[in-house]
């Protein structure tokens, strides 16, 4: 990240390092959990669980006023602000839990799966566990102290995985419920260890207004995204059934896993950095270019390999019961590539104090996505549901491209050569992987193809970087510092 000042640079480097470790660790644990559970549980179980999450997701976001982002964005939050934020969260958790229990039968009936009602009622415990966690975790993020945050999330992921995998052969879909609640409970305990806080019910109108003023747009953006995702699940379940929803749910979780890791690393650290650079737009532009270049260099080659090897991933990794999922995986991997630009612009709107732009973009994406699913799922099945993401993402990328120059002047200048080098290397790596995959059967062939394709793509990026002085390695070092990138340029002039 940028050398805005030496202390900020040091803090940002440490934050990125720990955020990277957290997300890689959490997603690796999640991937293991999904792959193991996919072997044990049928698609129907994943579909039921996805339905049960719908009312919780909607109600949590419907009552989310963006307290954590507001505390992060605040210049000098006081103890009063933290007490008010915790109190609001507690009230939100109690109301949400009660509504989830009351609405569970209706949601299950609408989705056409009465079995989901009892699962939903038990999951109503989740909002309560989240609500009473330490609100002081916001201070950790504000100060770019991501090590304790990593401990919280890694502990939660481990507890979730151990409980779910251990119980899956015994209680089926209920293992997913037990895993989630076990993870939430451990998260609650660790939050008070790493961010000590004495819970106190308090309310102050002035403090509440100052938090809600910023958080209202974070709330709108999160709410529209969550409602859109929830309605999407219900539509798929109603039109296609729980098993097809299970296929869609697993496919989205797998394909968004890698992209989410890279994007979340940049976004979670970039947000507080952009907030500190509100008056230093030239430095903010350099940060954006580095984040965009690094994200492209990591995501495009990885998803090109994913697209090439999707059939083998389904056959050799997921198992026979997931046959037919490869087309959905390929479409959603392409969606992840298309959405890169919009993903890396998101933290800018929050950091620059314009979160309403995120709210508008999320609303547009959800609307277009739901219309697309309504039109395509009934005709093309789960493949149609995946295809609906393409127009939704294209619309949001266009809006992001219109908004960005109004905040940062000519932010994409000089990046076309970088894009061409990344895409070319990704295609060569994917072609290499495809050839090896066809030559060597089984899981060893899939692994060998992925490794060889990744190395070829990496070599292409390194060659293009050295030959045409693109600054790719330098951008990766800025966004992901202290990692052993090959062929380091060390070209400080780019700063």
C-alpha positions as CSV (number, residue, x, y, z in Angstrom):
1,X,0.0,0.0,0.0
2,X,1.1,3.6,-0.3
3,X,3.8,5.4,1.5
4,X,1.5,8.2,2.6
5,X,3.4,8.5,5.8
6,X,5.8,6.0,7.3
7,X,3.5,5.0,10.2
8,X,0.5,4.6,7.8
9,X,2.6,2.6,5.4
10,X,3.8,0.2,8.2
11,X,0.2,-0.2,9.5
12,X,-1.1,-0.8,6.0
13,X,1.5,-3.5,5.3
14,X,0.8,-5.3,8.6
15,X,-3.0,-5.0,8.0
16,X,-2.8,-6.4,4.5
17,X,-0.5,-9.2,5.6
18,X,-2.9,-10.3,8.4
19,X,-6.0,-9.7,6.3
20,X,-4.5,-11.9,3.6
21,X,-3.6,-14.6,6.1
22,X,-7.1,-14.4,7.5
23,X,-8.9,-14.7,4.2
24,X,-6.7,-17.4,2.8
25,X,-7.0,-19.4,6.0
26,X,-10.7,-18.9,6.3
27,X,-11.4,-19.7,2.7
28,X,-9.1,-22.7,2.7
29,X,-11.0,-24.0,5.7
30,X,-14.3,-23.3,4.0
31,X,-13.2,-25.0,0.8
32,X,-12.2,-28.1,2.8
33,X,-15.6,-28.0,4.6
34,X,-17.5,-27.7,1.3
35,X,-15.6,-30.4,-0.5
36,X,-16.0,-32.9,2.5
37,X,-19.6,-32.1,3.0
38,X,-20.4,-32.3,-0.7
39,X,-19.2,-35.9,-0.5
40,X,-21.4,-36.6,2.5
41,X,-24.5,-34.6,1.9
42,X,-26.8,-34.5,-1.1
43,X,-27.6,-31.2,-3.0
44,X,-31.0,-31.2,-1.3
45,X,-29.4,-30.6,2.1
46,X,-27.5,-27.5,0.8
47,X,-30.7,-26.3,-0.8
48,X,-32.7,-26.5,2.5
49,X,-29.9,-24.7,4.3
50,X,-29.8,-22.0,1.7
51,X,-33.6,-21.5,2.1
52,X,-33.3,-21.3,5.9
53,X,-30.7,-18.5,5.7
54,X,-33.1,-16.3,3.7
55,X,-35.1,-14.7,6.5
56,X,-32.1,-14.3,8.7
57,X,-30.1,-12.6,5.9
58,X,-32.9,-10.2,5.0
59,X,-33.8,-9.3,8.6
60,X,-30.2,-8.8,9.7
61,X,-29.7,-6.4,6.8
62,X,-33.1,-4.7,7.2
63,X,-32.0,-3.8,10.7
64,X,-28.3,-3.1,10.0
65,X,-27.5,0.6,10.3
66,X,-23.8,0.3,9.5
67,X,-22.5,0.8,13.0
68,X,-19.1,-0.8,12.4
69,X,-18.3,1.1,9.2
70,X,-19.6,4.3,10.8
71,X,-17.2,3.8,13.8
72,X,-14.3,3.0,11.4
73,X,-15.0,6.2,9.4
74,X,-15.5,8.4,12.5
75,X,-12.5,10.6,13.3
76,X,-12.6,10.3,17.1
77,X,-15.3,7.9,18.4
78,X,-15.9,8.0,22.1
79,X,-17.0,5.4,24.7
80,X,-20.5,6.8,24.3
81,X,-20.5,6.0,20.6
82,X,-19.4,2.4,21.3
83,X,-22.1,2.0,24.0
84,X,-24.8,3.3,21.7
85,X,-23.7,1.1,18.8
86,X,-23.7,-2.0,21.0
87,X,-27.1,-1.2,22.3
88,X,-28.5,-0.7,18.8
89,X,-27.0,-4.0,17.9
90,X,-28.5,-5.8,20.9
91,X,-32.0,-4.5,20.1
92,X,-31.5,-5.5,16.5
93,X,-30.5,-9.0,17.5
94,X,-33.5,-9.5,19.8
95,X,-36.0,-8.2,17.2
96,X,-34.5,-10.1,14.4
97,X,-34.5,-13.4,16.3
98,X,-38.2,-13.1,17.1
99,X,-39.1,-12.2,13.6
100,X,-37.2,-15.1,12.1
101,X,-39.0,-17.6,14.4
102,X,-42.4,-16.0,13.4
103,X,-41.7,-15.9,9.6
104,X,-40.1,-19.3,9.3
105,X,-43.3,-21.2,8.2
106,X,-44.2,-18.6,5.6
107,X,-40.7,-18.5,4.1
108,X,-40.6,-22.3,3.9
109,X,-44.1,-22.5,2.3
110,X,-43.2,-19.8,-0.3
111,X,-40.0,-21.7,-1.2
112,X,-42.1,-24.9,-1.5
113,X,-40.0,-26.7,1.2
114,X,-41.8,-27.1,4.5
115,X,-38.8,-28.9,5.9
116,X,-36.9,-25.6,6.0
117,X,-39.1,-24.1,8.7
118,X,-37.6,-26.0,11.7
119,X,-34.1,-25.3,10.5
120,X,-34.9,-21.6,10.2
121,X,-36.2,-21.4,13.8
122,X,-33.0,-22.9,15.2
123,X,-30.9,-20.6,13.1
124,X,-32.7,-17.7,14.8
125,X,-30.0,-18.0,17.5
126,X,-27.4,-16.6,15.1
127,X,-28.5,-12.9,15.3
128,X,-28.4,-13.0,19.1
129,X,-24.8,-14.4,19.1
130,X,-23.7,-11.8,16.6
131,X,-25.4,-8.9,18.5
132,X,-23.7,-9.5,21.9
133,X,-20.2,-9.7,20.4
134,X,-17.7,-7.0,21.4
135,X,-18.3,-3.8,19.5
136,X,-14.7,-2.8,20.1
137,X,-13.7,-4.9,17.1
138,X,-14.5,-1.7,15.2
139,X,-11.5,0.0,16.9
140,X,-9.2,-2.8,15.7
141,X,-10.3,-2.2,12.1
142,X,-10.1,1.6,12.5
143,X,-6.5,1.3,13.7
144,X,-5.6,-1.3,11.0
145,X,-4.9,-3.9,13.7
146,X,-6.0,-7.0,11.6
147,X,-4.1,-9.6,13.6
148,X,-6.8,-10.0,16.3
149,X,-9.5,-9.8,13.6
150,X,-7.8,-12.7,11.9
151,X,-7.8,-14.7,15.1
152,X,-11.6,-14.1,15.5
153,X,-12.5,-15.2,11.9
154,X,-10.1,-18.2,11.8
155,X,-11.4,-19.5,15.1
156,X,-15.0,-19.1,13.8
157,X,-14.2,-21.0,10.6
158,X,-12.4,-23.8,12.4
159,X,-15.3,-24.3,14.9
160,X,-17.8,-24.3,12.0
161,X,-15.9,-26.8,10.0
162,X,-15.1,-29.2,12.8
163,X,-18.7,-29.3,14.1
164,X,-20.3,-29.6,10.6
165,X,-17.9,-32.3,9.3
166,X,-18.1,-34.4,12.5
167,X,-21.9,-34.3,12.7
168,X,-22.8,-34.6,9.0
169,X,-22.8,-38.4,8.8
170,X,-25.1,-38.5,11.9
171,X,-27.6,-35.6,11.5
172,X,-27.4,-34.6,7.8
173,X,-28.5,-31.0,7.0
174,X,-28.6,-30.2,10.8
175,X,-24.8,-30.5,10.8
176,X,-24.7,-27.3,8.7
177,X,-26.8,-25.6,11.4
178,X,-24.7,-26.9,14.2
179,X,-21.5,-25.8,12.5
180,X,-22.7,-22.2,11.9
181,X,-23.9,-21.8,15.5
182,X,-20.7,-23.3,16.9
183,X,-18.6,-20.9,14.8
184,X,-20.7,-17.9,16.0
185,X,-20.4,-18.9,19.6
186,X,-16.6,-19.1,19.4
187,X,-16.5,-15.8,17.5
188,X,-18.4,-14.2,20.4
189,X,-16.0,-15.5,23.0
190,X,-12.8,-14.5,21.1
191,X,-14.1,-11.0,20.3
192,X,-14.1,-10.2,24.0
193,X,-10.6,-11.6,24.5
194,X,-9.0,-9.6,21.7
195,X,-11.2,-6.5,22.0
196,X,-12.2,-6.2,25.7
197,X,-15.4,-4.3,26.2
198,X,-17.8,-4.0,29.2
199,X,-21.3,-4.2,27.6
200,X,-23.5,-1.3,28.7
201,X,-27.0,-0.6,27.5
202,X,-27.1,3.1,26.7
203,X,-28.6,5.5,24.2
204,X,-27.7,9.0,23.2
205,X,-29.5,10.8,20.4
206,X,-26.5,12.8,19.3
207,X,-24.2,9.8,19.1
208,X,-26.8,7.7,17.4
209,X,-27.4,10.4,14.7
210,X,-23.7,10.8,14.0
211,X,-23.3,7.0,13.5
212,X,-26.6,6.6,11.5
213,X,-25.8,9.5,9.2
214,X,-22.9,7.6,7.7
215,X,-24.3,4.1,8.2
216,X,-27.6,4.7,6.5
217,X,-26.1,4.2,3.0
218,X,-24.1,1.2,4.1
219,X,-27.4,-0.1,5.4
220,X,-29.2,0.5,2.1
221,X,-26.4,-1.1,0.0
222,X,-26.2,-4.2,2.2
223,X,-30.0,-4.5,2.5
224,X,-30.6,-4.4,-1.3
225,X,-27.8,-6.9,-1.9
226,X,-29.2,-9.3,0.8
227,X,-32.8,-9.0,-0.3
228,X,-31.7,-9.6,-3.9
229,X,-29.8,-12.7,-2.9
230,X,-32.6,-14.0,-0.7
231,X,-35.3,-13.5,-3.4
232,X,-32.9,-15.1,-5.9
233,X,-32.7,-18.3,-3.7
234,X,-36.5,-18.3,-3.2
235,X,-37.2,-17.9,-6.9
236,X,-34.8,-20.7,-7.9
237,X,-36.2,-23.0,-5.2
238,X,-39.8,-22.2,-6.2
239,X,-39.2,-22.7,-9.9
240,X,-36.6,-25.5,-9.9
241,X,-36.7,-27.2,-6.4
242,X,-34.3,-27.5,-3.5
243,X,-31.8,-29.8,-5.3
244,X,-31.3,-27.3,-8.1
245,X,-30.9,-24.5,-5.6
246,X,-28.3,-26.7,-3.8
247,X,-26.3,-26.9,-7.0
248,X,-26.5,-23.1,-7.6
249,X,-25.6,-22.4,-3.9
250,X,-22.6,-24.7,-4.0
251,X,-21.4,-23.3,-7.4
252,X,-21.7,-19.7,-6.2
253,X,-19.8,-20.4,-3.0
254,X,-17.0,-22.2,-4.8
255,X,-16.6,-19.7,-7.6
256,X,-16.9,-16.6,-5.4
257,X,-14.5,-18.1,-2.9
258,X,-11.3,-17.1,-4.7
259,X,-12.5,-13.8,-6.1
260,X,-13.9,-12.9,-2.7
261,X,-10.6,-13.6,-1.0
262,X,-8.6,-11.3,-3.3
263,X,-11.3,-8.6,-3.3
264,X,-11.8,-8.7,0.4
265,X,-8.1,-8.3,1.2
266,X,-8.0,-5.2,-0.9
267,X,-11.4,-3.8,0.1
268,X,-11.1,-4.2,3.9
269,X,-7.7,-2.4,4.1
270,X,-8.4,0.0,1.2
271,X,-11.5,1.4,2.9
272,X,-9.7,2.9,6.0
273,X,-6.8,4.0,3.8
274,X,-9.1,5.9,1.3
275,X,-10.8,7.4,4.3
276,X,-7.4,8.9,5.3
277,X,-6.7,10.1,1.8
278,X,-9.9,12.1,1.2
279,X,-7.8,15.3,0.8
280,X,-4.9,13.5,-1.1
281,X,-6.5,12.5,-4.4
282,X,-3.3,11.9,-6.3
283,X,-2.2,9.3,-3.8
284,X,-5.6,7.8,-3.8
285,X,-5.3,7.4,-7.6
286,X,-2.0,5.5,-7.2
287,X,-3.6,3.3,-4.6
288,X,-6.5,2.5,-6.9
289,X,-4.2,1.6,-9.9
290,X,-2.1,-0.7,-7.7
291,X,-5.2,-2.4,-6.3
292,X,-6.7,-2.8,-9.8
293,X,-3.5,-4.2,-11.4
294,X,-2.9,-6.6,-8.5
295,X,-6.5,-7.8,-8.5
296,X,-6.4,-8.4,-12.3
297,X,-3.1,-10.3,-12.1
298,X,-4.4,-12.7,-9.4
299,X,-8.1,-13.2,-10.4
300,X,-8.0,-13.4,-14.2
301,X,-5.4,-16.3,-14.5
302,X,-7.0,-18.2,-11.6
303,X,-10.5,-18.1,-13.1
304,X,-9.2,-18.9,-16.6
305,X,-7.8,-22.1,-15.1
306,X,-11.1,-22.7,-13.3
307,X,-13.1,-22.4,-16.5
308,X,-10.7,-24.8,-18.3
309,X,-10.8,-27.4,-15.6
310,X,-14.4,-27.2,-14.5
311,X,-15.5,-30.6,-15.8
312,X,-12.6,-32.3,-14.0
313,X,-13.2,-30.4,-10.8
314,X,-16.8,-31.7,-10.8
315,X,-15.8,-35.3,-11.7
316,X,-12.7,-35.7,-9.6
317,X,-13.3,-33.4,-6.7
318,X,-17.0,-32.9,-6.0
319,X,-18.2,-36.4,-7.1
320,X,-20.8,-38.0,-9.3
321,X,-23.8,-36.5,-7.5
322,X,-22.8,-33.0,-8.8
323,X,-22.6,-34.0,-12.5
324,X,-24.0,-31.2,-14.7
325,X,-22.6,-28.4,-12.4
326,X,-19.6,-27.6,-14.7
327,X,-21.6,-25.2,-16.9
328,X,-22.8,-23.2,-13.9
329,X,-19.2,-23.1,-12.5
330,X,-17.8,-21.8,-15.8
331,X,-20.5,-19.1,-16.2
332,X,-20.0,-17.8,-12.6
333,X,-16.2,-17.9,-13.0
334,X,-16.6,-15.6,-16.0
335,X,-18.9,-13.4,-14.0
336,X,-16.1,-13.0,-11.4
337,X,-13.7,-11.8,-14.1
338,X,-16.3,-9.3,-15.5
339,X,-16.9,-7.8,-12.0
340,X,-13.3,-6.9,-11.1
341,X,-13.6,-3.2,-12.0
342,X,-16.7,-2.7,-9.9
343,X,-15.4,-4.7,-7.0
344,X,-12.3,-2.6,-6.6
345,X,-14.2,0.7,-6.9
346,X,-16.5,-0.2,-4.0
347,X,-14.1,0.9,-1.2
348,X,-13.6,4.2,-2.8
349,X,-17.2,5.3,-2.3
350,X,-17.1,4.4,1.3
351,X,-13.6,5.8,2.0
352,X,-14.4,9.1,0.2
353,X,-17.6,9.5,2.2
354,X,-20.0,8.7,-0.7
355,X,-21.5,5.3,0.3
356,X,-24.8,6.2,-1.6
357,X,-23.0,5.2,-4.8
358,X,-22.6,1.7,-3.5
359,X,-26.2,1.6,-2.5
360,X,-27.3,2.6,-6.0
361,X,-25.0,0.1,-7.7
362,X,-26.2,-2.8,-5.4
363,X,-29.8,-1.8,-6.1
364,X,-29.3,-1.9,-9.9
365,X,-27.4,-5.2,-9.8
366,X,-30.1,-6.9,-7.6
367,X,-32.9,-5.6,-9.9
368,X,-31.3,-6.7,-13.1
369,X,-30.3,-10.1,-11.6
370,X,-33.8,-10.9,-10.3
371,X,-35.4,-10.0,-13.6
372,X,-32.9,-12.2,-15.4
373,X,-33.5,-15.1,-13.1
374,X,-37.3,-14.7,-13.5
375,X,-36.9,-14.8,-17.3
376,X,-34.2,-17.4,-17.7
377,X,-34.5,-20.0,-14.9
378,X,-37.8,-21.4,-16.0
379,X,-36.5,-21.9,-19.5
380,X,-32.9,-22.9,-18.9
381,X,-32.9,-24.2,-15.4
382,X,-30.0,-23.5,-13.0
383,X,-27.8,-22.5,-16.0
384,X,-30.3,-19.7,-16.7
385,X,-30.0,-18.5,-13.1
386,X,-26.2,-18.3,-13.6
387,X,-26.5,-16.6,-16.9
388,X,-28.7,-13.9,-15.3
389,X,-25.5,-12.6,-13.5
390,X,-24.0,-11.5,-16.8
391,X,-26.3,-8.5,-17.6
392,X,-26.5,-7.6,-14.0
393,X,-22.7,-7.3,-13.7
394,X,-22.3,-5.5,-17.0
395,X,-24.8,-2.8,-15.9
396,X,-23.0,-2.2,-12.6
397,X,-19.6,-2.1,-14.3
398,X,-20.9,0.6,-16.6
399,X,-22.3,2.7,-13.7
400,X,-19.0,2.3,-11.8
401,X,-17.1,3.5,-14.9
402,X,-19.4,6.6,-15.0
403,X,-19.0,7.3,-11.3
404,X,-15.2,6.8,-10.9
405,X,-13.9,9.8,-12.9
406,X,-16.1,12.1,-10.8
407,X,-14.1,11.1,-7.7
408,X,-10.6,10.3,-9.1
409,X,-9.2,12.0,-12.2
410,X,-8.3,9.7,-15.1
411,X,-7.8,6.7,-12.8
412,X,-7.4,4.1,-15.6
413,X,-4.7,5.9,-17.5
414,X,-1.8,3.6,-18.6
415,X,-3.5,0.4,-17.5
416,X,-4.4,-1.0,-21.0
417,X,-1.1,-2.7,-21.5
418,X,-1.4,-4.3,-18.1
419,X,-4.8,-5.7,-18.9
420,X,-3.6,-7.1,-22.2
421,X,-0.6,-8.8,-20.6
422,X,-2.8,-10.3,-17.9
423,X,-5.4,-11.7,-20.3
424,X,-2.8,-13.1,-22.7
425,X,-1.0,-14.9,-19.8
426,X,-4.2,-16.2,-18.5
427,X,-5.3,-17.7,-21.8
428,X,-1.9,-19.4,-22.4
429,X,-2.0,-20.8,-18.8
430,X,-5.5,-22.1,-19.3
431,X,-4.6,-23.7,-22.7
432,X,-1.7,-25.4,-21.0
433,X,-3.9,-26.7,-18.2
434,X,-6.5,-28.0,-20.7
435,X,-3.9,-30.0,-22.7
436,X,-2.4,-31.6,-19.5
437,X,-5.9,-32.4,-18.1
438,X,-6.8,-34.2,-21.3
439,X,-3.6,-36.2,-21.3
440,X,-3.6,-37.3,-17.7
441,X,-6.8,-38.9,-16.2
442,X,-8.2,-38.6,-12.7
443,X,-7.4,-36.3,-9.7
444,X,-3.6,-36.3,-10.3
445,X,-4.2,-35.0,-13.8
446,X,-6.4,-32.2,-12.5
447,X,-3.9,-31.2,-9.9
448,X,-1.0,-31.4,-12.4
449,X,-3.0,-29.3,-14.9
450,X,-3.8,-26.6,-12.4
451,X,-0.2,-26.4,-11.2
452,X,1.3,-26.3,-14.7
453,X,-1.2,-23.8,-16.0
454,X,-0.7,-21.6,-13.0
455,X,3.1,-21.6,-13.4
456,X,2.8,-20.9,-17.2
457,X,0.5,-17.9,-16.5
458,X,2.8,-16.7,-13.7
459,X,5.8,-16.9,-16.1
460,X,3.9,-15.0,-18.7
461,X,3.1,-12.2,-16.3
462,X,6.7,-12.1,-15.1
463,X,8.0,-11.9,-18.7
464,X,5.5,-9.2,-19.7
465,X,6.3,-7.2,-16.6
466,X,10.0,-7.3,-17.2
467,X,9.8,-6.8,-21.0
468,X,7.3,-4.0,-21.1
469,X,7.9,-2.4,-17.6
470,X,4.3,-2.8,-16.6
471,X,4.8,-2.6,-12.9
472,X,2.7,-5.7,-12.1
473,X,5.1,-7.1,-9.6
474,X,5.4,-3.7,-8.0
475,X,1.6,-3.4,-7.7
476,X,1.4,-6.8,-6.1
477,X,4.1,-5.9,-3.6
478,X,2.2,-2.7,-2.7
479,X,-1.2,-4.4,-2.2
480,X,0.2,-7.7,-0.8
481,X,3.5,-6.6,0.9
482,X,6.2,-8.9,2.3
483,X,5.2,-11.8,0.1
484,X,8.0,-13.4,-2.0
485,X,7.0,-12.2,-5.5
486,X,9.5,-13.4,-8.1
487,X,11.6,-11.0,-10.1
488,X,10.9,-8.0,-7.8
489,X,11.4,-4.8,-9.7
490,X,11.9,-2.7,-6.6
491,X,11.2,0.4,-8.7
492,X,10.4,3.0,-6.2
493,X,10.1,5.6,-8.9
494,X,6.6,4.2,-9.5
495,X,5.6,5.5,-6.0
